[in-house]
Amino acid sequence: PCGGVYIPADPFPYRFEKPVGSPVHPSIDLRGIAKFRLAGDGQGTTIQMAGDGLGGSWAFIHMAGTERDLVIENMVIDGDYTNLTNLDEGEQTHLIRLGGSIAVTGGVSHVRLQNLWLKNAAGDAIAILPISDIFGSVQEVSNIDIFHCDFINNQRSGISNQRTVQFVRIHFNWFEETGDTDIDFEPTGAIIGTGPRRYSIIGNQFLHASGAASVT
């Protein structure tokens, strides 16, 4: 990446509310942006969701729009769900979402999420959720690296994977206190033959206090 934003360490979290208006916008909008890095100072940098969910879906960080070459690294991303209000009843409140939407179509490729602490999401910590389409289309999400991240106390899945997704590497991450499945795969596309494929899942650790499955 040739451009980006550095967020320095601070004793207090950087708090982001949900933008008001329609169509729904994420708090940190990386849709349509390429060759970009968002980096912090490790556990000293916390970005946090805050306020009213306005009763609908809420992606804290959203990447889509046929973009490529993005990095998010070295920070805490905190959903702080116990202090949020008026959340979507369908659990569509995510820390990071990859894939197109009604407002901005197009997929995303060559993304690296590394050295992150992803915690307290009301929904999924990472939701890989493209628009349903055939593989090779502009809607595809591909070449995603999720390396050396800690997933703590997320209420739905640590990483959810649906529709036209391929070439994803989930390596050496820690999952703890996940409300549902740590890594979840669902072939929910409207087109036959689509669904998550070509994954490498290596060296992850799963710590469960309940009987929920780690990978489904």
MIRO-792154 format. One record per atom (N, C-alpha, C): residue in three letters; x, y, z. Coordinates in steps of 0.001 Angstrom, whole numbers, padded with zeros to 6 digits, always signed. Atoms other than C-alpha are relative to their C-alpha. Example, Ala and Ser with C-alpha at 12.3 -4.5 7.8 and 13.67 -1.06 7.14 Angstrom:
% residues 2
ALA+000890-001190+000000;ALA+012300-004500+007800;ALA+000900+001200+000000;SER-000820-001190-000060;SER+013670-001060+007140;SER-000770+001090+000730;
This chain:
% residues 216
PRO+000820-001210+000000;PRO+000000+000000+000000;PRO+000853+001258+000000;CYS-000796-001212+000142;CYS+001211+003497-000851;CYS-000575+001175+000791;GLY+000579-001062-000805;GLY-001089+005587+001400;GLY-000666-000605+001206;GLY+000678+000555-001149;GLY-002841+005275+004712;GLY-000150+000965+001145;VAL+000218-000763-001218;VAL-003663+006446+008211;VAL+000646-000752+001155;TYR-000601+000547-001206;TYR-001631+005866+011364;TYR-000747+000551+001210;ILE+000727-000408-001201;ILE-003519+005939+014682;ILE+000922-000229+001194;PRO-000959+000179-001091;PRO-001144+006565+017596;PRO-000652-000567+001254;ALA+000490+000496-001280;ALA-001460+004986+021018;ALA-000572+001141+000824;ASP+000620-000994-000875;ASP-003684+006780+023524;ASP-000631-000763+001174;PRO+000625+000702-001128;PRO-004942+005881+027027;PRO-001497-000235-000172;PHE+001438+000111+000202;PHE-008527+006335+025816;PHE-000293-000496-001416;PRO+000332+000482+001346;PRO-010261+004620+022875;PRO-000437+001128-000925;TYR+000557-000878+001029;TYR-010990+006451+019645;TYR-001400-000530-000302;ARG+001381+000468+000073;ARG-014805+006240+019538;ARG-000670+000471-001296;PHE+000649-000281+001280;PHE-016845+006080+016310;PHE-001483-000348+000107;GLU+001426+000261+000036;GLU-020624+006419+016056;GLU-000426-000471-001388;LYS+000553+000405+001293;LYS-022802+005032+013283;LYS-000511+001234-000734;PRO+000494-001161+000754;PRO-023381+007644+010553;PRO-001501-000079-000228;VAL+001448-000090+000222;VAL-026983+008784+010147;VAL-000258+000187-001488;GLY+000390-000211+001390;GLY-028657+008522+006752;GLY-000190-001301-000740;SER+000255+001146+000864;SER-029624+006195+003940;SER+000591+000274-001381;PRO-000247+001352-000492;PRO-028118+004146+002403;PRO+000934-000015+001203;VAL-000793+000135-001217;VAL-026388+002867+005504;VAL+001488+000082-000324;HIS-001437-000131+000178;HIS-022734+003866+005766;HIS+000735-000583+001201;PRO-000795+000492-001125;PRO-020026+002253+007873;PRO+000632+001159+000763;SER-000688-001037-000775;SER-018208+004150+010598;SER+001331+000357-000639;ILE-001259-000212+000714;ILE-014890+003718+008773;ILE-000185-000585-001390;ASP+000410+000403+001348;ASP-015611+003591+005049;ASP+001230-000128-000900;LEU-001121+000268+000898;LEU-012868+001944+002976;LEU-000481-000566-001326;ARG+000543+000503+001262;ARG-015142+001056+000060;ARG+000506+000854-001153;GLY-000491-000711+001168;GLY-013673+001951-003303;GLY+001401+000557+000149;ILE-001355-000486-000247;ILE-010229+002633-001827;ILE+000991-001127-000235;ALA-001030+001005+000275;ALA-007114+000781-003040;ALA+001348+000490+000514;LYS-001372-000303-000421;LYS-003491+000614-001868;LYS-000002+000890+001236;PHE+000214-000791-001208;PHE-004265+001745+001661;PHE+000326-000835+001234;ARG-000343+000663-001260;ARG-002988+000890+005162;ARG-000584+000789+001168;LEU+000479-000560-001255;LEU-004738+001534+008482;LEU+000758-000701+001113;ALA-000907+000623-000963;ALA-002246+000944+011288;ALA-000032+000728+001327;GLY-000077-000569-001332;GLY-002006+001480+015020;GLY+001298-000346+000683;ASP-001181+000221-000836;ASP+000489+001130+017861;ASP-000184-001231+000876;GLY+000226+001211-000773;GLY-000521-002358+018964;GLY-001140+000179+000978;GLN+001090-000047-000972;GLN-002640-002762+022096;GLN-000184+001390+000611;GLY+000176-001369-000459;GLY-002095+000906+022905;GLY-000981+000799-000831;THR+000951-000679+000881;THR-004398+001871+020021;THR-001307-000774-000020;THR+001325+000623+000037;THR-008110+001091+020422;THR-000962+000887-000767;ILE+001123-000673+000643;ILE-010849+002075+018002;ILE-001257-000739+000433;GLN+001149+000580-000701;GLN-014311+001497+019418;GLN-001317+000495-000593;MET+001355-000377+000391;MET-017933+001449+018265;MET-000694+000664+001180;ALA+000641-000746-001079;ALA-020113+003863+020231;ALA-001372+000488-000422;GLY+001274-000658+000210;GLY-023701+004970+020530;GLY-001118-000894-000505;ASP+001267+000574+000446;ASP-026913+004061+018705;ASP+000186-000731-001319;GLY-000043+000765+001240;GLY-027130+001311+016097;GLY-001096+000336-000976;LEU+001083-000491+000870;LEU-030242+003001+014633;LEU-000895-001117-000510;GLY+000914+001092+000311;GLY-032009-000348+014479;GLY+000317-000801-001236;GLY-000330+000703+001240;GLY-030215-001598+011362;GLY+001407-000565+000006;SER-001331+000579+000111;SER-027076-003315+010130;SER+001060+001085+000170;TRP-001060-000970-000307;TRP-023802-001670+011133;TRP+001346-000686-000179;ALA-001376+000451+000194;ALA-020354-002413+009713;ALA+000922+001089+000519;PHE-000923-000987-000543;PHE-017711-000647+011779;PHE+001019+000407-001070;ILE-000909-000232+001127;ILE-015147-001004+008952;ILE-000520-000813-001176;HIS+000544+000700+001171;HIS-016343-001896+005433;HIS+000940+000182-001186;MET-000856-000006+001185;MET-014205-002832+002420;MET-000741-000666-001148;ALA+000679+000516+001191;ALA-015755-003302-001040;ALA+000231+000968-001140;GLY-000082-000917+001132;GLY-016041-001724-004466;GLY+001148-000312-000954;THR-001085+000483+000870;THR-013535-003822-006503;THR+001347+000597+000386;GLU-001271-000536-000483;GLU-010707-002514-004361;GLU+000994-001134+000246;ARG-001026+001000-000246;ARG-007411-004291-003681;ARG+001163+000665+000733;ASP-001217-000450-000685;ASP-004184-004035-001676;ASP-000321+000873+001207;LEU+000354-000690-001239;LEU-005463-003082+001770;LEU+000596-000739+001187;VAL-000548+000579-001222;VAL-003880-003655+005181;VAL-000622+000703+001202;ILE+000373-000527-001310;ILE-005335-003212+008670;ILE+000829-000770+001020;GLU-000932+000701-000881;GLU-002845-003970+011430;GLU+000266+000774+001288;ASN-000584-000528-001230;ASN-001591-003441+014956;ASN-000930+000930+000777;MET+000914-000794-000811;MET-004630-002211+016886;MET-001069-000893+000618;VAL+001175+000640-000590;VAL-007576-003187+019074;VAL-001240+000565-000686;ILE+001273-000414+000580;ILE-010980-003091+017369;ILE-001097-000531+000923;ASP+000897+000341-001098;ASP-013654-003061+020075;ASP-001442+000320-000368;GLY+001417-000210+000272;GLY-017355-003563+019382;GLY-000781+000549+001177;ASP+000596-000576-001213;ASP-018232-002640+022993;ASP-001514-000201+000034;TYR+001420+000223+000247;TYR-021626-004276+022423;TYR-000869+000226+001238;THR+000840-000175-001189;THR-022804-004060+026052;THR-000390+001456+000221;ASN+000308-001414-000160;ASN-022789-000266+025800;ASN-000653+000617-001233;LEU+000696-000510+001179;LEU-024412+000056+022359;LEU-001506-000094+000202;THR+001455+000010-000116;THR-028121+000764+021958;THR-000638-000219-001376;ASN+000838+000089+001199;ASN-030836-000057+019387;ASN+000705-000753-001131;LEU-000732+000790+000988;LEU-028882-002781+017582;LEU-000952-000786-000898;ASP+000751+000806+000953;ASP-030100-004757+014569;ASP-000328-001357+000620;GLU+000414+001250-000609;GLU-032116-007775+015736;GLU+000551-001221-000724;GLY-000556+001117+000755;GLY-030587-009946+013001;GLY+001487-000212+000203;GLU-001421+000142-000357;GLU-027112-009670+014559;GLU+000935+000453-001114;GLN-000831-000517+001096;GLN-025770-007704+011571;GLN+000777+001244+000452;THR-000868-001056-000509;THR-023437-005530+013635;THR+001402-000580+000085;HIS-001288+000664+000162;HIS-019880-006423+012604;HIS+001160+000987+000163;LEU-001188-000843-000104;LEU-016390-005115+013294;LEU+000587+000286-001373;ILE-000553-000168+001348;ILE-015050-005686+009759;ILE-000881-000771-000970;ARG+000747+000681+001056;ARG-017098-006480+006652;ARG+000746+000118-001317;LEU-000609+000028+001320;LEU-015644-007507+003288;LEU-001034-000457-001006;GLY+000939+000367+001038;GLY-017828-007537+000187;GLY-000999+001106-000270;GLY+000853-001068+000465;GLY-020292-005397-001730;GLY-001311+000104+000746;SER+001291-000256-000616;SER-023595-003948-000620;SER-000892+000683-001026;ILE+000917-000691+000911;ILE-026629-002287-002163;ILE+000567+001367-000381;ALA-000511-001351+000253;ALA-024930+001096-001825;ALA+001256-000010-000863;VAL-001266+000075+000733;VAL-021513+000074-003162;VAL+000234-001457-000397;THR-000213+001358+000477;THR-021185-003038-005325;THR+001492-000231-000244;GLY-001382+000350+000268;GLY-017973-004869-006112;GLY+000640-000709+001171;GLY-000676+000775-001027;GLY-015705-007211-004227;GLY+001252+000676+000500;VAL-001260-000505-000531;VAL-012306-006839-002656;VAL+001017-001134-000058;SER-001035+001033+000064;SER-009005-008673-003058;SER+001306+000520+000563;HIS-001326-000311-000538;HIS-005510-008792-001582;HIS-000109+000915+001223;VAL+000172-000683-001280;VAL-006415-007755+001952;VAL+000774-000772+001060;ARG-000711+000628-001108;ARG-004231-008424+004979;ARG-000485+000625+001305;LEU+000415-000391-001345;LEU-005653-008261+008506;LEU+000952-000699+000957;GLN-001037+000649-000794;GLN-002827-008867+010948;GLN+000265+000752+001306;ASN-000333-000554-001314;ASN-001867-008349+014581;ASN-001115+000908+000522;LEU+001165-000732-000495;LEU-005365-007231+015553;LEU-000580-000719+001221;TRP+000792+000532-001100;TRP-007348-007695+018760;TRP-001438+000379-000305;LEU+001383-000238+000417;LEU-010978-008060+017640;LEU-000916-000525+001104;LYS+000714+000436-001194;LYS-013330-008128+020597;LYS-001363+000681+000137;ASN+001290-000560-000433;ASN-016864-007575+021898;ASN-000904+000411-001152;ALA+000923-000279+001104;ALA-018671-007629+018541;ALA-001390-000519+000348;ALA+001364+000463-000188;ALA-022458-007841+018773;ALA-000351-001091-001007;GLY+000195+001019+001033;GLY-022380-009894+015536;GLY+001305-000740-000244;ASP-001262+000651+000365;ASP-019326-011230+013684;ASP+001158+000983+000165;ALA-001192-000845-000011;ALA-015835-009927+014274;ALA+000399+000347-001435;ILE-000270-000210+001424;ILE-015066-010386+010552;ILE-001106-000701-000789;ALA+001064+000559+000845;ALA-017984-010900+008131;ALA+000433+000110-001454;ILE-000336+000026+001424;ILE-016891-011952+004642;ILE-001296-000326-000734;LEU+001395+000084+000448;LEU-020182-011342+002887;LEU-000179+000713-001333;PRO+000144-000637+001309;PRO-020028-010594-000860;PRO-001443-000053-000504;ILE+001233+000157+000768;ILE-022971-009997-003150;ILE+000075-001320-000765;SER+000023+001286+000692;SER-024021-013332-004658;SER+000261+000171-001494;ASP-000332-000055+001423;ASP-022424-013832-008094;ASP+000891-001198-000319;ILE-000868+001098+000398;ILE-020332-016305-010073;ILE+001449+000320+000373;PHE-001426-000215-000230;PHE-016646-016813-009333;PHE+000631+000646-001226;GLY-000621-000748+001074;GLY-014472-014497-011391;GLY-000697+001312-000307;SER+000719-001250+000225;SER-017002-011674-011227;SER+000622+001108+000849;VAL-000504-001126-000780;VAL-016327-008216-009822;VAL-000497-000049+001439;GLN+000519+000101-001366;GLN-018292-009241-006721;GLN+000851-000916+000885;GLU-000759+000991-000749;GLU-015784-011888-005681;GLU+000897+000634+001063;VAL-000970-000330-001036;VAL-013836-011570-002431;VAL+001075-001079-000017;SER-001049+001011+000151;SER-010445-013261-002725;SER+001343+000524+000495;ASN-001358-000311-000460;ASN-006852-013385-001523;ASN-000033+000848+001271;ILE+000136-000649-001308;ILE-007577-012488+002090;ILE+000894-000736+000996;ASP-000866+000562-001038;ASP-004970-013057+004818;ASP-000445+000521+001356;ILE+000343-000353-001388;ILE-006031-013103+008483;ILE+001030-000697+000878;PHE-001172+000561-000652;PHE-002825-013611+010466;PHE+000183+000599+001397;HIS-000446-000426-001334;HIS-001928-013452+014169;HIS-000962+001000+000635;CYS+001018-000833-000639;CYS-005202-011936+015390;CYS-000608-000738+001192;ASP+000699+000551-001155;ASP-006945-012453+018733;ASP-001473+000388-000095;PHE+001447-000205+000048;PHE-010739-012875+018638;PHE-000544-000311+001396;ILE+000398+000167-001396;ILE-012182-012331+022120;ILE-001441+000471+000201;ASN+001343-000366-000470;ASN-015810-012378+023340;ASN-000855+000622-001100;ASN+000881-000444+001081;ASN-017542-011924+019989;ASN-001270-000844+000021;GLN+001261+000642-000325;GLN-021226-012759+020209;GLN-000541-000923-001079;ARG+000460+000899+001055;ARG-021818-014411+016824;ARG+001185-000851-000432;SER-001172+000762+000442;SER-018843-015763+014827;SER+001258+000852+000072;GLY-001259-000708+000146;GLY-015194-014867+014894;GLY+000183+000433-001449;ILE-000087-000272+001438;ILE-015036-015136+011081;ILE-001144-000736-000679;SER+001064+000628+000781;SER-018131-015776+008952;SER+000331+000113-001483;ASN-000384+000089+001410;ASN-017757-016790+005301;ASN-001205-000447-000812;GLN+001165+000316+000806;GLN-020564-016707+002741;GLN+000223+000389-001463;ARG+000115-000351+001419;ARG-021124-016692-001015;ARG+001330-000094-000742;THR-001075+000138+000984;THR-018416-015968-003601;THR+001340+000425+000600;VAL-001257-000284-000705;VAL-015219-016164-001529;VAL+000994-001118-000298;GLN-001021+001028+000202;GLN-011956-017942-002334;GLN+001399+000558+000262;PHE-001402-000325-000285;PHE-008220-017992-001616;PHE+000114+000841+001281;VAL-000044-000660-001311;VAL-008431-017119+002076;VAL+000914-000806+000912;ARG-000931+000643-000929;ARG-005693-017875+004617;ARG-000291+000518+001407;ILE+000286-000311-001401;ILE-006627-017972+008319;ILE+001053-000720+000833;HIS-001184+000636-000579;HIS-003344-018618+010122;HIS+000362+000593+001354;PHE-000609-000349-001290;PHE-002153-018555+013739;PHE-000767+001086+000754;ASN+000855-000910-000753;ASN-005097-016779+015344;ASN-000490-000662+001289;TRP+000540+000475-001268;TRP-006602-017119+018829;TRP-001478+000368+000086;PHE+001441-000218-000139;PHE-010370-017526+019402;PHE-000418-000384+001415;GLU+000392+000254-001391;GLU-011852-017244+022903;GLU-001352+000642+000294;GLU+001308-000494-000454;GLU-015375-016863+024357;GLU-000888+000438-001164;THR+000876-000306+001137;THR-017074-016812+020941;THR-001410-000476+000309;GLY+001373+000349-000317;GLY-020854-016793+021290;GLY-000546-001132-000836;ASP+000461+001071+000893;ASP-021415-019091+018298;ASP+001233-000720-000542;THR-001110+000738+000604;THR-018948-020665+015848;THR+001195+000918-000231;ASP-001189-000816+000215;ASP-015367-019416+015702;ASP+000204+000318-001477;ILE-000125-000184+001449;ILE-015110-019947+011913;ILE-001189-000704-000637;ASP+001264+000521+000516;ASP-018385-020429+010051;ASP-000053+000149-001514;PHE+000142-000014+001458;PHE-018996-021343+006394;PHE-001464-000263-000363;GLU+001388+000173+000429;GLU-022394-020938+004694;GLU-000111+000242-001501;PRO+000182-000183+001441;PRO-023160-021514+000981;PRO-001338+000681-000293;THR+001280-000710+000063;THR-025863-018845+000964;THR-000235+000724-001321;GLY+000165-000711+001261;GLY-025409-017604-002598;GLY-001245-000428-000753;ALA+001196+000290+000793;ALA-028377-017391-004925;ALA+000325-000781-001263;ILE-000422+000680+001225;ILE-026344-018998-007737;ILE+000611-001348+000360;ILE-000509+001340-000275;ILE-025690-022741-007732;ILE+001488-000069-000334;GLY-001429+000160+000227;GLY-022013-023636-007422;GLY+000849+001063+000665;THR-000766-001008-000722;THR-021037-020625-005335;THR-000052-000304+001499;GLY-000160+000220-001424;GLY-019939-020685-001729;GLY+001485+000076+000316;PRO-001421-000136-000340;PRO-016663-020314+000175;PRO+000807-001225-000436;ARG-000854+001102+000445;ARG-013816-022416-001279;ARG+001465+000462+000011;ARG-001437-000273+000058;ARG-010006-022657-001384;ARG+000467+000793+001223;TYR-000425-000577-001266;TYR-009222-021931+002257;TYR+001185-000769+000559;SER-001071+000597-000787;SER-006096-022587+004305;SER-000190+000451+001443;ILE+000222-000290-001422;ILE-006716-022813+008074;ILE+001062-000757+000785;ILE-001181+000623-000592;ILE-003483-023454+009967;ILE+000336+000673+001329;GLY-000615-000489-001224;GLY-002225-023090+013533;GLY-000868+000871+000875;ASN+000890-000803-000836;ASN-005315-021542+015134;ASN-000285-000709+001329;GLN+000329+000534-001316;GLN-006219-022005+018799;GLN-001429+000395+000352;PHE+001406-000233-000330;PHE-009824-022352+020002;PHE-000220-000343+001462;LEU+000264+000220-001416;LEU-010826-021947+023640;LEU-001493+000198+000234;HIS+001452-000046-000152;HIS-014462-022775+024421;HIS-000399-000341+001434;ALA+000583+000315-001298;ALA-016398-022652+027664;ALA-001344-000704-000161;SER+001282+000644+000269;SER-019524-024074+026005;SER+000218-001117-001013;GLY-000087+001112+000926;GLY-020347-026906+023640;GLY-000048+000391-001467;ALA+000069-000449+001390;ALA-020396-024773+020491;ALA+001177-000536-000802;ALA-001068+000480+000877;ALA-018408-026094+017526;ALA+000963+001136-000337;SER-000990-001024+000372;SER-015200-024307+016577;SER-000111+000383-001461;VAL+000074-000254+001444;VAL-015505-024667+012782;VAL-001189-000765-000543;THR+001162+000676+000590;THR-018724-025415+010907;THR-000054+000284-001485;
